[in-house]
Amino acid sequence: MSRQQANVVRNRFMAKAEKQRVDAFMAREKPKLAATVLEPFDQDMRTLRDKGYTIRQIVAFLREQGIETSVTTVRNFLKE
């Protein structure tokens, strides 16, 4: 096996090991508040924001819908 072939095999192995490590972490740790929780309310939040509602009022709206979140999370979500 040439030096170049060995490097290719080593790089592929390292990439798979890194992916395995990330996958194992994701399997045992669930995200605290994924953006996907807010996605179904994306249009509602943008409508409220366009109508002049504050971020705090939008958070109150989400709490009425059963979603516990923070002002910072909503603000960051709307920036995306």
KOLPADO-96789 format. One record per residue (C-alpha): residue number from 1; x, y, z; chain; residue in one letter. Coordinates in nm, 2 decimals, always signed. Each point is the difference from the previous one (the first is absolute). Layout:
BEGIN
+-----+--------+--------+--------+-----+------+
! seq !     c1 !     c2 !     c3 ! mol ! type !
+-----+--------+--------+--------+-----+------+
! NUM !      X !      Y !      Z !   A !    a !
...
+-----+--------+--------+--------+-----+------+
***
This chain:
BEGIN
+-----+--------+--------+--------+-----+------+
! seq !     c1 !     c2 !     c3 ! mol ! type !
+-----+--------+--------+--------+-----+------+
!   1 !  +0.00 !  +0.00 !  +0.00 !   A !    m !
!   2 !  +0.14 !  +0.34 !  -0.09 !   A !    s !
!   3 !  +0.03 !  +0.29 !  +0.23 !   A !    r !
!   4 !  -0.28 !  +0.18 !  -0.19 !   A !    q !
!   5 !  -0.23 !  -0.29 !  +0.03 !   A !    q !
!   6 !  +0.07 !  -0.03 !  +0.37 !   A !    a !
!   7 !  -0.09 !  +0.36 !  +0.05 !   A !    n !
!   8 !  -0.33 !  -0.04 !  -0.19 !   A !    v !
!   9 !  -0.10 !  -0.30 !  +0.21 !   A !    v !
!  10 !  +0.10 !  +0.18 !  +0.32 !   A !    r !
!  11 !  -0.20 !  +0.31 !  -0.09 !   A !    n !
!  12 !  -0.30 !  -0.20 !  -0.09 !   A !    r !
!  13 !  +0.03 !  -0.19 !  +0.33 !   A !    f !
!  14 !  +0.03 !  +0.32 !  +0.20 !   A !    m !
!  15 !  -0.30 !  +0.15 !  -0.17 !   A !    a !
!  16 !  -0.22 !  -0.30 !  +0.08 !   A !    k !
!  17 !  +0.13 !  +0.00 !  +0.36 !   A !    a !
!  18 !  -0.09 !  +0.37 !  +0.04 !   A !    e !
!  19 !  -0.35 !  -0.06 !  -0.15 !   A !    k !
!  20 !  -0.05 !  -0.30 !  +0.24 !   A !    q !
!  21 !  +0.10 !  +0.22 !  +0.30 !   A !    r !
!  22 !  -0.25 !  +0.27 !  -0.10 !   A !    v !
!  23 !  -0.28 !  -0.25 !  -0.07 !   A !    d !
!  24 !  +0.06 !  -0.17 !  +0.34 !   A !    a !
!  25 !  -0.03 !  +0.34 !  +0.18 !   A !    f !
!  26 !  -0.32 !  +0.09 !  -0.19 !   A !    m !
!  27 !  -0.15 !  -0.34 !  +0.08 !   A !    a !
!  28 !  +0.05 !  +0.05 !  +0.38 !   A !    r !
!  29 !  -0.06 !  +0.38 !  +0.02 !   A !    e !
!  30 !  -0.31 !  +0.16 !  -0.13 !   A !    k !
!  31 !  +0.01 !  +0.37 !  -0.08 !   A !    p !
!  32 !  -0.15 !  +0.22 !  +0.27 !   A !    k !
!  33 !  -0.21 !  +0.21 !  -0.24 !   A !    l !
!  34 !  +0.04 !  -0.08 !  -0.36 !   A !    a !
!  35 !  -0.08 !  +0.26 !  -0.26 !   A !    a !
!  36 !  -0.24 !  -0.26 !  -0.14 !   A !    t !
!  37 !  -0.23 !  +0.05 !  +0.30 !   A !    v !
!  38 !  -0.05 !  +0.36 !  -0.12 !   A !    l !
!  39 !  -0.02 !  -0.07 !  -0.37 !   A !    e !
!  40 !  -0.37 !  -0.09 !  +0.00 !   A !    p !
!  41 !  -0.06 !  +0.35 !  +0.14 !   A !    f !
!  42 !  +0.23 !  +0.18 !  -0.24 !   A !    d !
!  43 !  -0.27 !  +0.16 !  -0.20 !   A !    q !
!  44 !  -0.21 !  +0.10 !  +0.31 !   A !    d !
!  45 !  +0.31 !  +0.16 !  +0.16 !   A !    m !
!  46 !  +0.09 !  +0.19 !  -0.31 !   A !    r !
!  47 !  -0.36 !  +0.12 !  -0.04 !   A !    t !
!  48 !  +0.00 !  +0.12 !  +0.36 !   A !    l !
!  49 !  +0.34 !  +0.17 !  -0.05 !   A !    r !
!  50 !  -0.12 !  +0.17 !  -0.32 !   A !    d !
!  51 !  -0.31 !  +0.13 !  +0.18 !   A !    k !
!  52 !  +0.21 !  +0.17 !  +0.27 !   A !    g !
!  53 !  +0.00 !  -0.25 !  +0.28 !   A !    y !
!  54 !  +0.31 !  -0.02 !  +0.22 !   A !    t !
!  55 !  +0.22 !  -0.30 !  +0.05 !   A !    i !
!  56 !  -0.14 !  -0.03 !  +0.36 !   A !    r !
!  57 !  -0.35 !  -0.01 !  -0.14 !   A !    q !
!  58 !  +0.09 !  -0.27 !  -0.25 !   A !    i !
!  59 !  +0.16 !  -0.20 !  +0.28 !   A !    v !
!  60 !  -0.33 !  +0.03 !  +0.19 !   A !    a !
!  61 !  -0.19 !  -0.12 !  -0.31 !   A !    f !
!  62 !  +0.23 !  -0.30 !  -0.02 !   A !    l !
!  63 !  -0.05 !  -0.08 !  +0.37 !   A !    r !
!  64 !  -0.38 !  +0.00 !  -0.06 !   A !    e !
!  65 !  +0.07 !  -0.26 !  -0.27 !   A !    q !
!  66 !  +0.19 !  -0.21 !  +0.25 !   A !    g !
!  67 !  +0.36 !  +0.09 !  -0.11 !   A !    i !
!  68 !  +0.23 !  +0.11 !  +0.27 !   A !    e !
!  69 !  +0.27 !  +0.22 !  -0.15 !   A !    t !
!  70 !  +0.19 !  +0.32 !  +0.06 !   A !    s !
!  71 !  +0.02 !  +0.35 !  -0.15 !   A !    v !
!  72 !  +0.36 !  -0.08 !  -0.12 !   A !    t !
!  73 !  -0.10 !  -0.32 !  -0.17 !   A !    t !
!  74 !  -0.29 !  +0.16 !  -0.18 !   A !    v !
!  75 !  +0.21 !  +0.30 !  -0.10 !   A !    r !
!  76 !  +0.27 !  -0.22 !  -0.14 !   A !    n !
!  77 !  -0.25 !  -0.22 !  -0.18 !   A !    f !
!  78 !  -0.16 !  +0.30 !  -0.17 !   A !    l !
!  79 !  +0.34 !  +0.13 !  -0.11 !   A !    k !
!  80 !  +0.07 !  -0.31 !  -0.20 !   A !    e !
+-----+--------+--------+--------+-----+------+
***
